[in-house]
């Protein structure tokens, strides 16, 4: 493979040299050796193999300011996206600090805070005792005083120990003080089911916290989501709940140059259309976005065009994007890992019925986690969590029922 790639690069070198009038704009002549010129061409050749073969340390080759080859997209894990966002915000504002169980010496239970203690010291990266009620209350007080705490829960299941501070102190103080108090802090950590951790550690808190006025709630899927939403949350003057997913931390996604900029943010309250379609709208957040995209890919092979909306923000919910999509596709399927009653899908269904009911060609369907405490046995756990095949079956039902309804009217 490398031999073929080298031949391609040599040919590219010759073409570039001829275009540049016998000279590389970087300063080397066209008679330079292949070993000297390959690194420069390598900056503009797609693929990881080219990146391995060619160094990117040399100046770019161009003529007329036009790049003739494109660089490969940078890959970044969700873990590293969160880490870089927190790092940059701590560097930009010395009021930002992070605390939680094992965030400092151990570098974070999931290594999201890796390297921050060494960079910012123990005054801004604080290990706490196992007392969520204590350090969450401390965070709320620090935010009222003017600092910008990031409170990490090792899992959001443990946030129930501190839910009074989150709901009665953080969410309500701005309103109850007549606007005199602001509470700019972030509550973050893994949310929802992971794998084999049982009923007490597998709950999705999206519906719990998004029902509370005064809180903003976001749930990233990709690395760009994680990076942009974390930055937006830290900069926000209100308390923001960032619901991450343990199983996504190690997953890598392409990240654009724009997203790597230190000023990049994802606006809270704005959904993203991950895939456009015409037959059916699917809404999802966090890990279920990936499952929905896989289902949409398979459904496309069967002639069903699916539009997938990554909610990103749970409160505020981007109702405009959802309703606009439903008015185009005339069908809706909501997907989430949480329980069905009073879930995010239920809220979306209500919104669509209120604003776009006349556009629906079929009843709305919801895919949720099973309405039971999470089983521990692996086979039962899988059955209790939505799978790609569940989404595909529901999508086919929606489209089939749409056809039946049209035939009945005819």
Secondary structure as GFF3:
##gff-version 3
##sequence-region A 1 410
A	DSSP	alpha_helix	2	19	.	.	.	ID=ss1
A	DSSP	alpha_helix	34	42	.	.	.	ID=ss2
A	DSSP	alpha_helix	48	53	.	.	.	ID=ss3
A	DSSP	beta_strand	74	77	.	.	.	ID=ss4
A	DSSP	alpha_helix	78	92	.	.	.	ID=ss5
A	DSSP	beta_strand	96	100	.	.	.	ID=ss6
A	DSSP	alpha_helix	116	120	.	.	.	ID=ss7
A	DSSP	beta_strand	125	127	.	.	.	ID=ss8
A	DSSP	alpha_helix	132	145	.	.	.	ID=ss9
A	DSSP	beta_strand	148	152	.	.	.	ID=ss10
A	DSSP	three_ten_helix	156	162	.	.	.	ID=ss11
A	DSSP	alpha_helix	163	164	.	.	.	ID=ss12
A	DSSP	pi_helix	165	170	.	.	.	ID=ss13
A	DSSP	alpha_helix	173	176	.	.	.	ID=ss14
A	DSSP	beta_strand	186	190	.	.	.	ID=ss15
A	DSSP	three_ten_helix	199	201	.	.	.	ID=ss16
A	DSSP	alpha_helix	206	210	.	.	.	ID=ss17
A	DSSP	beta_strand	216	218	.	.	.	ID=ss18
A	DSSP	alpha_helix	223	235	.	.	.	ID=ss19
A	DSSP	beta_strand	240	244	.	.	.	ID=ss20
A	DSSP	three_ten_helix	246	248	.	.	.	ID=ss21
A	DSSP	beta_strand	252	255	.	.	.	ID=ss22
A	DSSP	alpha_helix	257	260	.	.	.	ID=ss23
A	DSSP	beta_strand	272	275	.	.	.	ID=ss24
A	DSSP	beta_strand	280	284	.	.	.	ID=ss25
A	DSSP	alpha_helix	287	301	.	.	.	ID=ss26
A	DSSP	beta_strand	306	310	.	.	.	ID=ss27
A	DSSP	beta_strand	313	315	.	.	.	ID=ss28
A	DSSP	alpha_helix	319	329	.	.	.	ID=ss29
A	DSSP	beta_strand	332	335	.	.	.	ID=ss30
A	DSSP	alpha_helix	344	356	.	.	.	ID=ss31
A	DSSP	three_ten_helix	357	359	.	.	.	ID=ss32
A	DSSP	beta_strand	365	367	.	.	.	ID=ss33
A	DSSP	alpha_helix	378	384	.	.	.	ID=ss34
A	DSSP	alpha_helix	388	409	.	.	.	ID=ss35
###
